[in-house]
Amino acid sequence: MVLKRQGLIEVHPQRGSFVFDMDANQVRKLSELREVLELAAMRMALATDRQALTRQWADIVKEMREALDADDAELYRTSTAASTWSSSNSPTMPIFWRPTN
């Protein structure tokens, strides 16, 4: 019950487990923290290998444009998700920022 101890889920016997609720202030604070971290990570990635990152992003933007032109909402959604994954999984991203799985 690590998630319960961390406050990430609430366990209600005979009802189930529920993901924690965030109020508007918590969402705003979390968004601000994420913005700071993502900007710092992007600066570091650019400093590591700007050309590789630029190529990677150009491919993603091309795919997003194609999805918009085809009115393909699912492809667009996965392309924007890829942009987030690409940034964090890029060889240009500092090793401590990349996912471990």
C-alpha positions in Angstrom: 0.0 0.0 0.0 2.8 2.4 -0.9 0.5 4.5 -3.0 -1.9 4.9 0.0 1.0 6.0 2.3 2.1 8.5 -0.3 -1.4 9.9 -0.5 -1.9 9.0 -4.1 -4.9 6.7 -3.6 -7.7 6.5 -1.1 -8.8 3.0 -0.1 -12.4 2.6 1.0 -13.2 -1.0 2.2 -16.1 -2.6 0.4 -16.1 0.3 -2.2 -12.7 0.2 -3.8 -9.6 2.3 -4.3 -9.7 5.8 -5.8 -7.1 8.2 -7.2 -6.6 11.2 -5.0 -8.4 14.4 -5.8 -6.6 17.7 -6.5 -8.1 21.1 -6.0 -7.5 23.9 -8.4 -4.6 25.4 -6.3 -2.8 22.0 -6.3 -3.2 21.6 -10.0 -1.8 25.1 -10.6 1.2 24.5 -8.4 1.9 21.1 -10.0 1.6 22.7 -13.5 4.1 25.4 -12.4 6.5 22.8 -11.2 6.2 20.8 -14.4 6.8 23.9 -16.5 10.0 24.7 -14.5 11.3 21.1 -14.9 10.4 20.8 -18.6 12.0 24.1 -19.5 15.2 23.2 -17.6 15.3 19.8 -19.3 14.8 21.3 -22.7 17.6 23.8 -22.2 19.9 20.9 -21.2 18.9 18.9 -24.2 19.5 21.8 -26.5 22.9 22.3 -25.0 23.7 18.6 -25.4 22.8 18.1 -29.1 20.6 20.8 -30.6 20.7 19.3 -34.1 19.4 15.9 -33.0 16.7 17.4 -30.9 15.7 19.7 -33.8 15.4 16.7 -36.2 13.4 14.8 -33.7 11.0 17.6 -33.2 10.7 18.3 -36.9 9.6 14.7 -37.4 7.0 15.0 -34.7 5.6 18.3 -36.0 5.4 16.9 -39.5 3.3 14.0 -38.2 1.1 16.4 -36.3 0.5 18.5 -39.4 -0.4 15.3 -41.4 -2.8 14.3 -38.7 -4.5 17.7 -38.7 -4.7 17.7 -42.5 -6.3 14.2 -42.4 -8.6 15.3 -39.6 -7.2 12.4 -37.6 -7.7 13.3 -33.9 -6.2 10.0 -32.6 -3.0 10.4 -34.6 -2.7 14.0 -33.5 -3.2 13.0 -29.8 -0.6 10.3 -30.1 1.8 12.7 -31.9 1.5 15.3 -29.1 2.1 12.5 -26.6 5.1 11.5 -28.6 6.5 15.0 -28.4 6.5 14.7 -24.6 7.9 11.2 -24.7 10.5 12.2 -27.3 11.8 15.0 -25.1 12.2 12.9 -22.1 13.5 9.8 -23.9 15.8 11.6 -26.3 19.5 10.7 -26.2 20.1 14.4 -26.0 18.1 14.6 -22.7 20.3 14.5 -19.6 20.4 10.9 -18.2 18.7 11.8 -14.9 15.7 13.1 -16.7 15.0 10.1 -18.9 12.5 7.4 -17.9 14.0 4.3 -16.4 11.6 1.7 -17.8 
